[in-house]
């Protein structure tokens, strides 16, 4: 038995579209497939957001409510 041994699953990373808050005082960002509208507002400070990319772990949104 190997107590304390973790299963070493490979973490799959890929370039992902995200939306970043444009406010200098806010650090919020949202994945494109989790945004709430076509042009989202920051969920924290309600400022506009701009689209960019970031290397992130792959997560699939299976909700039918996303855009």
Secondary structure as UniProt FT lines:
FT   TURN            3..4
FT   STRAND          13..21
FT   TURN            24..25
FT   STRAND          29..31
FT   HELIX           32..34
FT   TURN            38..39
FT   TURN            43..45
FT   STRAND          48..57
FT   TURN            64..65
//
